[in-house]
Amino acid sequence: LNKNVPIFVCTMAYPTVPCPLHIFEPCYRLMIRRCMETGTKQFGMCISDPLKGFADYGCILEIRNVEFFADGRSVVDSIGKRRFKVIQHSQRDGYNTADIEYIEDQKVR
């Protein structure tokens, strides 16, 4: 998973840290549904950038559980997995996507 990765532009996320999300915007509802249907259960999280749309670095989040509501909203239980650097910013159907490369963290002994 490193080409056309869906990007949720919201807050800082970190590896191993839970990131609960309330999804209500139509573009992100579509993004989460696609993440679940394709089986990847992963997307990128980046903070906003006024010039580029979103930052050049972020964290992959893995969806642990999604609770869908009748009105289309959902609550997503996700957790940070790996940090990444954005190689190319793009968009798909109203939400951001990116080509990324993973950043390898050095293990603490």
SULGI-V877267 format. One line per field, one symbol per residue. ss: DSSP state (H for helix, E for strand, C for the rest). phi: phi as a letter, one per 20 degrees, with the letter a starting at -180 (. if undefined). Layout:
ss=???
phi=???
//
This chain:
ss=CCCCEEEEECCCCCCCCEEEEEECCHHHHHHHHHHHHHCCCEEEEECEECCCEECCEEEEEEEEEEEECCCCCEEEEEEEEEEEEEEEEEEECCEEEEEEEECCCCCCC
phi=.bdlffceebcfccgmefcfcddcfgffffgfgfgfffnflcbeccefcfeenbfecacfddfeacdedgenfbddeccfdcebdfebebcblndfcbeccfdeeefee
//
